[in-house]
């Protein structure tokens, strides 16, 4: 068999500097993609975690401070009681912290949710609503947790929840953690559903 076409040339081997340059461009593109993705996630999370819809308090059967019950959350809960929005203040505390001072000040009733999560807190409210005829509660949390609280209490508490946010200062690392934690919490709530009481 005879071949009259041009003889194929040997494949060119890229020089070491060219290979390094190519790897550098790929790494730069990958880093830019990661930064762009992080920026998109941060922007998408602004209305959910940073600037969520917060309710104006209205008259309710109880004020529920959900965990972690920071001093800011408890102060806001007490202020809502003083302002006449509800007759009773409930503070969620894990069972190992029921010696916590607000639990013994006389103006708050502490409870340990089961499970010790927002789902458990909603289950506590559902049980109280059944036992005492509650129809509305004011739930105090941090702003990063407002949207997930609204989702879980809206599905699982059996009452109309009014969600208010205490001011809690967070640094950049705390915000990054809350984005991850709250997003995972949304996924878990959608998959697991409500706690039983």
KARAQUI-V473415 format. One record per pair of residues at least 12 apart in sequence whose ideal C-beta (glycine too) atoms are under 7 Angstrom apart, sorted by the first residue. I is the first residue (numbers start at 1). J is the second residue. D is the distance in whole Angstrom. If there is no record, write none. Layout:
# KARAQUI-V473415
<<I | J | D> <I | J | D>>
This chain:
# KARAQUI-V473415
<<41 | 179 | 7> <45 | 179 | 5> <48 | 147 | 5> <49 | 144 | 5> <49 | 147 | 7> <49 | 178 | 6> <49 | 179 | 6> <49 | 182 | 6> <52 | 143 | 6> <52 | 146 | 4> <52 | 147 | 5> <54 | 146 | 6> <54 | 163 | 7> <54 | 164 | 6> <54 | 165 | 5> <55 | 162 | 4> <55 | 163 | 5> <55 | 164 | 6> <57 | 80 | 6> <57 | 85 | 5> <57 | 138 | 5> <57 | 162 | 6> <57 | 164 | 6> <58 | 162 | 6> <59 | 85 | 6> <60 | 85 | 6> <60 | 86 | 5> <60 | 136 | 4> <60 | 137 | 5> <60 | 138 | 5> <60 | 162 | 6> <61 | 86 | 6> <61 | 134 | 4> <61 | 135 | 7> <61 | 136 | 6> <61 | 137 | 6> <62 | 86 | 5> <62 | 88 | 5> <62 | 90 | 6> <62 | 134 | 6> <62 | 137 | 5> <63 | 77 | 5> <63 | 80 | 5> <63 | 81 | 6> <63 | 85 | 7> <63 | 86 | 5> <63 | 89 | 5> <63 | 138 | 5> <63 | 140 | 6> <64 | 90 | 5> <64 | 121 | 7> <64 | 125 | 6> <64 | 137 | 5> <64 | 139 | 5> <64 | 140 | 7> <65 | 77 | 4> <65 | 91 | 5> <65 | 92 | 6> <65 | 140 | 5> <66 | 92 | 5> <66 | 118 | 6> <66 | 121 | 5> <66 | 139 | 6> <66 | 140 | 7> <66 | 141 | 5> <66 | 149 | 7> <67 | 92 | 5> <67 | 93 | 7> <69 | 91 | 5> <69 | 92 | 6> <69 | 93 | 6> <70 | 166 | 7> <70 | 168 | 6> <72 | 166 | 4> <72 | 167 | 6> <72 | 168 | 5> <73 | 140 | 5> <73 | 141 | 7> <73 | 166 | 4> <74 | 91 | 6> <74 | 102 | 5> <76 | 140 | 5> <76 | 164 | 7> <76 | 166 | 4> <77 | 89 | 5> <77 | 140 | 5> <78 | 107 | 6> <80 | 138 | 6> <81 | 107 | 7> <85 | 138 | 6> <86 | 138 | 6> <88 | 109 | 7> <89 | 107 | 6> <89 | 108 | 5> <90 | 108 | 7> <90 | 109 | 5> <90 | 111 | 6> <91 | 103 | 7> <91 | 108 | 5> <91 | 110 | 5> <92 | 111 | 6> <92 | 113 | 6> <92 | 121 | 5> <93 | 110 | 5> <93 | 112 | 6> <94 | 112 | 6> <94 | 116 | 5> <95 | 112 | 4> <98 | 110 | 6> <98 | 112 | 7> <111 | 124 | 6> <115 | 195 | 6> <118 | 148 | 7> <118 | 149 | 6> <118 | 152 | 5> <119 | 152 | 6> <119 | 156 | 6> <119 | 189 | 7> <119 | 194 | 6> <119 | 195 | 4> <120 | 195 | 5> <122 | 152 | 5> <122 | 153 | 5> <122 | 156 | 4> <122 | 157 | 4> <122 | 194 | 7> <123 | 156 | 7> <123 | 194 | 7> <123 | 195 | 4> <123 | 197 | 5> <125 | 137 | 6> <125 | 157 | 4> <125 | 159 | 6> <126 | 156 | 7> <126 | 157 | 5> <126 | 158 | 4> <126 | 197 | 6> <127 | 197 | 5> <129 | 158 | 5> <129 | 159 | 5> <134 | 159 | 5> <135 | 159 | 6> <135 | 160 | 6> <136 | 159 | 6> <136 | 160 | 5> <136 | 162 | 7> <137 | 159 | 6> <137 | 161 | 6> <138 | 162 | 5> <138 | 164 | 6> <139 | 153 | 6> <139 | 161 | 5> <139 | 162 | 7> <139 | 163 | 5> <140 | 164 | 6> <140 | 166 | 6> <141 | 163 | 7> <141 | 165 | 6> <142 | 165 | 6> <142 | 166 | 6> <142 | 168 | 5> <143 | 165 | 4> <144 | 178 | 4> <144 | 182 | 6> <145 | 182 | 7> <146 | 163 | 5> <146 | 165 | 5> <148 | 182 | 5> <148 | 185 | 5> <148 | 186 | 6> <148 | 189 | 7> <149 | 163 | 5> <150 | 163 | 5> <151 | 186 | 7> <151 | 189 | 6> <152 | 189 | 5> <155 | 194 | 6> <156 | 194 | 4> <156 | 195 | 7>>
